Amino acid sequence: MEIGKIVGTVVATRKDEKLEGMRFQLVKYVDTNGKPTGGLVIAVDSVGAGVGEIVLVARGSSARLTKLTDGKPVDAVIMAIVDILEIDGEKKYVK
């Protein structure tokens, strides 16, 4: 899993039928302080996350293990919205 921040939405009106009804988000990878690390990914949103939220992203074969993405041609999925990171006993609120 990787931490990212949703920075936009990807709209694709024509897509493979197995992807119908799925929402795509543009996610920028961030470090534990919320600073961008340079990478971007388009991920299927399985939890209803929105622009500006910090999320956990699974990639590769793990991305096809959610209820929404099972058996679908998906390489990245948003599988959680992060509320708090706790590092060395210190809580970081990431809203």
C-alpha positions as CSV (number, residue, x, y, z in Angstrom):
1,M,0.0,0.0,0.0
2,E,1.0,3.6,-0.6
3,I,-0.2,6.9,0.8
4,G,-1.5,9.4,-1.7
5,K,-3.6,12.6,-2.0
6,I,-6.5,12.8,-4.4
7,V,-5.7,15.8,-6.7
8,G,-8.3,15.3,-9.4
9,T,-10.9,13.1,-11.1
10,V,-10.6,11.3,-14.4
11,V,-13.7,11.1,-16.6
12,A,-13.9,8.4,-19.2
13,T,-17.3,8.1,-20.9
14,R,-16.2,5.3,-23.1
15,K,-14.4,2.4,-21.4
16,D,-14.3,-1.4,-21.2
17,E,-17.7,-2.8,-20.0
18,K,-16.1,-4.3,-16.9
19,L,-15.2,-0.8,-15.8
20,E,-18.7,0.6,-16.1
21,G,-19.9,2.4,-13.0
22,M,-16.4,2.8,-11.6
23,R,-15.0,6.2,-10.6
24,F,-11.4,7.1,-11.4
25,Q,-9.3,9.5,-9.3
26,L,-5.9,11.0,-9.9
27,V,-3.7,10.3,-6.9
28,K,-0.4,12.0,-6.2
29,Y,1.8,10.0,-3.9
30,V,2.8,11.8,-0.6
31,D,5.1,11.1,2.3
32,T,3.9,10.9,5.9
33,N,4.0,14.7,6.2
34,G,1.7,15.1,3.1
35,K,4.5,16.3,0.9
36,P,4.4,15.0,-2.7
37,T,7.0,12.3,-3.6
38,G,6.7,12.7,-7.3
39,G,4.5,9.9,-8.5
40,L,1.0,9.9,-9.9
41,V,-1.5,7.1,-10.5
42,I,-5.0,6.8,-11.7
43,A,-6.9,4.6,-9.3
44,V,-10.4,3.2,-9.1
45,D,-12.2,4.6,-6.0
46,S,-13.8,1.8,-4.0
47,V,-14.6,3.9,-0.9
48,G,-16.1,7.2,-2.1
49,A,-13.1,9.4,-1.5
50,G,-12.9,13.0,-2.7
51,V,-10.4,15.5,-4.0
52,G,-8.0,16.6,-1.2
53,E,-8.3,13.5,0.9
54,I,-5.4,11.4,1.9
55,V,-5.9,7.7,0.9
56,L,-4.3,4.3,0.8
57,V,-3.7,2.9,-2.7
58,A,-3.1,-0.8,-3.5
59,R,-1.5,-1.6,-6.9
60,G,-0.9,-4.6,-9.0
61,S,-2.7,-7.9,-8.4
62,S,-3.8,-6.6,-4.9
63,A,-5.9,-3.9,-6.6
64,R,-8.1,-6.6,-8.0
65,L,-9.0,-8.0,-4.5
66,T,-11.7,-5.6,-3.4
67,K,-15.4,-6.3,-3.9
68,L,-15.7,-3.6,-6.5
69,T,-12.6,-4.6,-8.5
70,D,-12.7,-8.4,-8.3
71,G,-12.0,-9.8,-11.8
72,K,-11.7,-6.4,-13.4
73,P,-8.8,-5.0,-15.5
74,V,-7.6,-2.7,-12.6
75,D,-4.0,-1.9,-11.6
76,A,-4.6,0.6,-8.8
77,V,-7.5,1.0,-6.3
78,I,-8.2,3.4,-3.5
79,M,-9.1,1.1,-0.6
80,A,-9.1,3.4,2.4
81,I,-9.4,7.1,3.5
82,V,-6.8,8.0,6.1
83,D,-8.0,9.9,9.1
84,I,-4.8,9.7,11.3
85,L,-1.3,8.5,10.9
86,E,0.5,7.6,14.1
87,I,4.3,7.6,13.9
88,D,6.5,6.9,16.9
89,G,3.5,7.5,19.2
90,E,2.8,10.9,17.6
91,K,-0.6,11.3,15.9
92,K,-0.7,13.2,12.6
93,Y,-4.1,14.3,11.5
94,V,-4.2,14.4,7.7
95,K,-7.4,16.1,6.6
